[in-house]
Amino acid sequence: MSKYRLNTKGYFIKYTALIIAFVLYSAVSVEAAEGSGMVGGIGYDWWCSEEGDKGMQLYLPVEAYTAYKGIGIELLGAYVYTQVDPSSRVLYLEGDLSGGSVQALSGFVDTKVNFTYEMGDIAGWDMLAGLGFNLPTGHTNLSQRELKLIVPPDLVSIKRFGEGLNINPRVSVARQWGKVVGGMGIGYTFRGKYDYSEQIESYDPGEILTLTAEAGYDFTAEWGGRVYGEYAGYGNDKVEGDGYYREGDVMLAGMGMQYRRSSWDAGFSLTGIFRGKSKIPQGGSVPTEDRNSHGDEWVTQIAYRYYKDKDTTFKALMEYLYIKENQYANNSVYYIGKRKKITLGCSVDRMISADVGVSAEIRGFIMDDDKNWYHPRVDYRYRGFSLALSAKKNF
């Protein structure tokens, strides 16, 4: 194993805890803190469709973290500018002539604050407890025109402009038995009320229960594998105290393999996401839908890392996403068609001094998106790219 890699057991328990902390709603991917430091940068996403739509997102993320005697504190925020230029032709086909002009929104998104406590070895188990907060510093109460900025989530990095006050306690444990390492965690997210748009006020999203588990095994010094799973259960969404919607429970299962050499490694993973039936409002009631409005989702990823030296790492990535069409007829208002997306990317990480590091990344994608709620009458083909630069300073 390369001397430049992290300790597997230590990384695993932090990885498990982070899944619970940010599952399903986090906008920023963060590493657990060791010591103190700050990370800042700039990111840019651009996309367009063959039907004439195009858009971009510019964001400035910042992270600060510190840890002392097993207690960690993490602060995450970002300033975001998002712009969408919808196709007048498609709006005409869909009978909407009100929003053909360019729409834009800028401001801070919600701030994430996370506290962790590493309890150490308890009866042979490493334990980590955490408490996360989503502070409502972002933009809510969207106008009719601002709703045009809500695009398919696979197009941009930051997908939500703001929510209410969310509180997320979680606990995870991990243990190693020779070549086997395993862990599990539980988390619960209390989601606060907020005005989603001018038409949907006093929106009270339901709570989320998450359960995670993972196990890894080193077959040889070079080969390792892991399996992992996750369950997310949702409570009822309400608007002004009345039942509005209930997201179907989500099951995630996956496996991965990794091959390691002294100066490089490569990994493969396959993840399946399976969503249950939701409750959708019909008249004055909110019954469970007759058919599943979510198709099964599969994500395959191949990653390669080359450790040029102790200060420089090159990475390459290929990812394929496939979402099956749902169970409704293609003329139903609830129909969601297939989505296929392939992404290619590369990046470089460089430590320019003992406590300062920089990184740069570029990704490009093509996505075929059949008819869905975002464009109910027309199949779309998207293409786009992302650029990101960041710098890290340890103290």
N, C-alpha and C positions, 0 to 999 in steps of 0.2 A: 504494500500500500504506500502511496506517495506520502512523503513527510509533510506535504502542504495541505493535507486534508484534515477536516474536523474529526474529533472523536465520535464514533458512530452512536454510542449509547447516549452521550450528552446531546447530540443533535436530535436524536429521535424523540426524547421527552419534550424538547422545545417544539419540535414539529407537531407532535400530537396536540400540545396545548394551543398552538397557533391555529390549527384547524378549528378548534372549538371557538376560539376568540373571534375569528373573522368569517366563519362559514356563511355562505350564501349572500351576505350583504356588504362585505368589505370592499372598499374601492382601492386600497393600497396594500401591497404585499410587503410584509415586514419581517425581519429577522429578530430573534430574541436578543436582548441586550447583554453584553458582557463588558463591564466597565461603564464609561460614559462617553458620549459622542453625539455628533449631529450629522445628518445627511440632508443634502439639498440638491436640487437639480431642475431640469426642464424636460418636458416631454411634448411631443407633437404627433397627433394622429390625423391622417387625411384619408378620405374615402370618396368614391363616386359610384354611380350605377350606370348601366347601359341605357337606362330609361331617362337619364338626365339629372337625377338628384346628385348632390355632392355636399360634403360637409367637412368640418375640421374641428379639432379640439387641441387647445394649447393649455398645458397645466404646469404649475410650479409647486411640486410637493416638498414638504419639509418634515423631518423627523428628528426628535431629540430623545435621548434615552440615558438612563443611568441605573446602576445596580450597586447595592451595598449590603453585604452580609445576607445574601439570598433574597433581598427585596429588590424588585425591578420596577421602574416607572418609565412609561413610554408615552410620547405625545406625537400625534400625527395630524397633519393638516395639509391643505392644498388650495391654491388659488387657480380657478379654471375659467377659460373662455371657450365657449362652444358656439359653433355657427352651423346652420343648415340652410341650404339653398334648394328647396323642393322643386320638382319638375312640374311646370304648369300643365304639361300635357297629361301627366298621370292624375293630377288633381282634377282636371276636367273630366277624365274618364270616370273618376270616382265621385263626381258630382260636388266637389268642394272647390269653389272659386274664391274663397276668403283668405287663403294663406299662401299664395304663390310667391310672395316676396321673401327675401332673405330674412331669416330669424336668427337672433344672437342673444346670448346671455353670458354675463361674466360675474364673478364673485367667488367668495370662499365656499367650499363645500363643508360638510359637517366635520367636526374635530373629533378624533378618536383619542381617548385617554385609557391606558391600560396599566394595571397594577398586577404584579406577580410575586408570589412568595414560594421559593424553593425550599421545601421542608426537609429535603435530604432523605437519607435512608431510614425507612420505617418498616421493620420486619422484612427486610430484604428488598423493599420496593422504593424506587425514587418517586417522590410525590411533588407535584407542582399545583398550586392553587392560584387562581387569577380572578380579577374583577375588572371588567371593561365597561367603558361608557362611550356612547355616541352623543356628543353634545350638539344641539341643533343650531349650528352657526351657518348652515347653508341656506339655500333658497327654496322655499315652498310656495304654496298658494299660486300655482302656475296659471297664467292667463290662457285663453283659448289659443292665442298665437304661440305662446311659449310651449304648449303641448306638442307643437311641431318638432321641437328639439328632442323629443323622446324617440330614439331610433333603435333598431335591433341591437341588443347588448354586445354582440360580437364585433361591432364596428369601432367602438371607442374604449379607452382605458377606464375612464371615470363615468359610471353609468347612472348615478343618482346625484341630483343637485342638493337634496336635503331631506331629512326625516325629522322625527321627534326625538325626545330624550329616551335613549335605549340603555338598559343596564344588563350586563352579561356576566354573571358569576359562572365559574367553571373549575373543574378539578380533573387532573389527569395523573396516571400512574404508569410507571414503566419498570421493567425488570429484565435482566439478562441471565440466561442459562447457557453457559458455554458459547456455542456459535449461534444461539437463538436469542433474539431480543423481541420483547412484546410489550404492548401498552394498550391502555384504553382510557377513555375520558367521557365526562358528562358535562353538559353546559345547558344553561337556560337563559333565554333572552326575553326580558320584559321590554316591550316596545311601546313608546309613548304616543300620545295623540298629537295630530297636527293637521293643518289644512293642506290637502294634497293639491287641489286646484280650486278655481273659482266656482266650479260646479260640485266638487266633492270636498266639503268642509267638515271639520270635526271628525277626521278619519282616524279610527282607532285600530291599528293593525294587531292581529293576534300574536300571542307569544310563540316562541319557538323552543322546542326541546331537541337537543342534539346529543347523540351517542356516537362515539368513534372507537375504532379498534384497529390495531395494526400489528403485524408480526413479520420479522425479518430473519433470514438464515443465510450464513456464509457457507456455501457448498465447498469452496476451495479458497485459497488465498486470493484468487482472481475473480471468482464468480460469487455473486450474492443475489438473493431474491427477496421479495416481500409481497405480502398480500394485505389489503386494507379494506375497511368498510365503514360506512357511516349511515346513520338514520336521522332524519329531521322530521319532527312532527309539528304541525302548525295549529294554532288556535283560530277562532273565528274573527275575521275582520268586521268592524262595525263602522257605520256612518251615523253620527248624531244618535248613538245608542242603539240603532237598529242593525240586525244582521245584514251583512253586505256580501261577503265572499269568504270562502275557506279554501286555502291552497291545499292540494292533495299532499299526503305525506311522501317523503322522498327517500329512496334507498340508493346508496352508492356502493359499488363494489369494484375492486380493481386489483391488478397485480403488476409487478415490475421486476425486471432483471437488470443487473449491472455487471459490467466487465471492467476490471481495474488493472492498470499497469502503473509502473513507477512514474511515468510522465503524462499519462492520459487515462481517461476512462470514457465509457460509453454506456448509455442506459436506454431501456425500452420500457414503456408502460402502456397499459390498456385499462381504461376506466369506463364502466357503464353506470348510467344514471337512470333510475326508473321512478316515475312519479305516479302516484295514485290518483283516483278520481277526485275532482274538486267539487265544492258546492258553489253553484252559480245561481244568481238571483233570477227568478221567473215570476213576474207579477209581484205579489206581496210576500212570497216565501223564498227560501234559499235551500232548495233540495239538492241532494247529491246528483250530479249529472249522470245521465244514462250511459254515456260513453266517455272514454278518457280523452280529455282535451289536450293531453301532453303525450307526444311520442317518445319512445325510448331514445336515449342519447348515448353516443359512444365517442370517446376521445382516445386517440392513439398518438403517442409522442416518442420520438427518437431524439436523444440529446448526446452531444459529444463535447468533451472538455480536454483541452491540451494545456498542460502546465509547462510553459516555456521555461520559467525559473520560479523562484520563491515569490517573486513580485508580480508576475504576469500570467494571466490565464485567458485563453481564447475559448469561446464557446460557439457551438452551432446547434440549431434546433430545427426539427421538422415536426409539424403537428397536423393531424387530420381530425376534423369534427364531423360527425354525422348524426343528425336528428331525424328520426323517422316521422312521417306524417301521422297526425292523430287519428282517432277512430270516427270522426265525424265526416259526413259526405262533403265533397268539395264545393257544394253550393250552400252550405250551412254558414251562418254567421260565426260559428264556433270553430270552423275548419282552420287548421294550421298545417301547412304542407311541409315537405322535406327541407332540410337545410344541410348543405355540404360546404365545408370550408377547409382549405389547405393553407398553412402558414409556414413560411421559411424565415429563419432569422439567424443572426450571428452577433456576437458581442465580444468585448475585451474588457477585462478588469486589470487595473495596474495600481500597485502601491508605489507612490512616488517618494514617500519617506516612511519612517517607522510608524507614523500615526496619521498619514493622509493617503487616501486612495481615490481613484477616479474610475469611472466606467462609461462605456458607450455601447449602444445597442441599436440595431436596425432590424425591422421585420417587414415583410410584405405578405399579402394574402389575396386570395380569390375566393369568393363565396357565392354559391347559388342558393337563392332563397325563394322557395315557392310561396304562393299566396298565403298571407296570414293577417293578423290584426293590424300590422303596420302598413301593408299594401294589399288590401283584400281582393282586388280584381286583377292584379298583374303579378306575374313571376318576375323576380329581380335577379340580376347578376351584379355583384359588387366586386370592386377591387380597391386596394388601398395599401398604405404603409404606415409604419410608426417609427419614430426616432426618439431616443432618450439619452440624456447625458446626466451624470450625477457625480457628486463629490462627497466623500466621507472624511470626517475629522474625529479622531479618538482623543480623549483627554486622560 
